[in-house]
Amino acid sequence: MRTPRAALADLLTGNRRFVSGQPIHGHDVTAAAASASGDQQPYAVLLGCIDSRVPLEAIFDQTFGSICVIRTGGHVLDRVVRGSIEYVVGQLGVPLVMVLGHERCGAVTAAVDALRGGPRPGPDLAWLVDEITPAVVEAGPDDPRVLPVAIRRHVSRTVAALRADPLLAAPVAAGRVDVVGALYDLATGEVTLG
């Protein structure tokens, strides 16, 4: 079984291959067939944004069966996301949870706009915006650099919420699981921790 540190190293190594233009995993149907023949044994679960410019399997150069991917607007947590992460960690033994934010996130931008007096979105998008709003408030909605700061704060807040999850806190404290935050650079493709 992989350690959280080894799982993180594998993800970052894959990202370096992706950035350098030398991925080793393609999306080949034979790889899908091979992974379907046995039990799944992913080593990480990634919670990312729905942004189409951030395809998680591609940017970490991962093949079928290696990672579980959950995507929501602005990587917002809800019961379904938490339950999915709890399942992957508890039932499949995944040692690493990564929350991946990215530059120019539309969901965070919507929260900034709403706090600055812009139009209030419809009820479901408003719920998403409300979940991101505390990060924008911490960043200072009137600050000219609010967006990149709020994106980082939202990643940190999501990581903290997952680390405190009743079913994740004990394995995190014991070092069997780690929850990390990271940011994706849309221009370079690079992922940095933090």
Secondary structure, 3 states (H helix, E strand, C coil): CCCHHHHHHHHHHHHHHHHCCCCCCCCCHHHHHHHHCCCCCCCEEEEEECCCCCCHHHHCCCCCCCEEEEEEHHHCCCHHHHHHHHHHHHHHCCCEEEEEEECCCHHHHHHHHHHCCCCCCCHHHHHHHHHHHHHHHHHCCCCCCHHHHHHHHHHHHHHHHHHCCCCCHHHHHCCCCEEEEEEECCCCCCEEEC
